[in-house]
Amino acid sequence: MKLTSQALKLAHEIYNQFKTWRDALRAAWKIILIKAGRATEVTFTKESTGELRTAKAIAISSLKTIEKGFVRFVEQVSEGRTQWRSFKLKNLIFEDTQAGV
């Protein structure tokens, strides 16, 4: 399946997690690009502290966790060192909305 088709399908699945279709589509693209093996920067608010966090996601284990509202990913912490992380879809922040935070 092409990346565009995957992103549109995922956006429909996660639309209820976002206020707008645009945000659902942007989130879907980020997730699909990570799944395709492309290093992608994600910014999200940590649930426990409210801290704004930016991570370089390099892989996703599975899309099964999306049903529960979160994404588990592998972050490249430093050269040759990786760590598992996760974020809730509702806490994902996009580049053009960071200025208002």
C-alpha positions in Angstrom: 0.0 0.0 0.0 1.3 3.5 -0.9 2.2 5.9 1.9 -0.6 8.3 0.9 -3.2 5.5 1.2 -1.9 4.4 4.5 -1.9 8.0 5.9 -5.4 8.7 4.7 -6.7 5.4 6.2 -4.9 6.1 9.5 -6.2 9.7 9.6 -9.8 8.3 9.4 -9.0 5.9 12.3 -7.6 8.6 14.6 -9.8 11.6 13.6 -11.8 11.4 16.9 -8.5 12.1 18.8 -8.2 15.6 17.2 -10.1 18.8 16.9 -9.7 19.1 13.1 -9.3 16.8 10.1 -6.1 18.7 9.3 -4.5 17.7 12.6 -5.5 14.1 12.2 -4.0 14.0 8.8 -0.7 15.6 10.0 -0.5 13.2 12.8 -1.2 10.3 10.5 1.6 11.4 8.1 4.1 11.6 10.9 3.2 8.1 12.2 3.3 6.6 8.7 6.7 8.2 7.9 8.1 6.8 11.1 6.6 3.4 10.3 8.2 3.6 6.8 11.6 3.9 8.5 12.1 7.7 8.0 13.5 9.5 11.0 10.8 12.1 12.0 10.8 14.7 14.7 7.7 14.6 17.0 6.8 17.1 19.6 4.3 16.3 22.3 3.4 17.3 25.9 4.3 14.7 28.5 1.2 13.6 30.3 2.8 13.4 33.8 4.6 16.7 33.9 3.1 18.9 31.2 6.6 19.3 29.8 7.0 20.0 26.1 9.2 17.2 24.6 10.7 16.8 21.2 12.1 13.5 20.0 13.6 12.0 16.9 11.5 9.0 16.2 13.2 6.3 14.0 10.8 3.3 14.3 7.4 2.2 15.5 6.8 -1.3 16.7 3.2 -1.6 15.7 0.1 0.5 15.0 -2.0 -1.6 17.5 -1.5 0.9 20.3 -3.2 3.6 18.3 -6.6 2.0 19.1 -5.8 2.9 22.7 -4.8 6.5 21.8 -1.1 6.3 22.0 2.0 5.6 19.9 5.1 3.7 21.0 8.3 4.6 19.1 12.0 4.2 19.2 13.9 7.4 19.8 17.5 8.0 18.7 18.9 9.5 21.9 22.5 9.8 20.7 24.7 8.2 18.1 24.2 4.5 18.4 21.9 4.7 21.4 18.1 4.3 21.2 15.3 4.2 23.7 11.6 3.3 23.6 9.2 6.1 24.2 5.5 6.8 23.8 3.1 9.7 23.4 -0.7 10.1 23.5 -2.2 11.2 20.2 -4.1 14.0 21.9 -0.8 15.4 23.2 0.9 15.6 19.8 1.9 19.2 18.9 2.5 20.5 15.4 5.1 23.0 14.3 2.7 25.9 13.5 0.9 25.5 16.8 4.0 25.6 19.1 4.1 29.4 19.1 0.8 29.5 21.0 1.9 27.1 23.7 
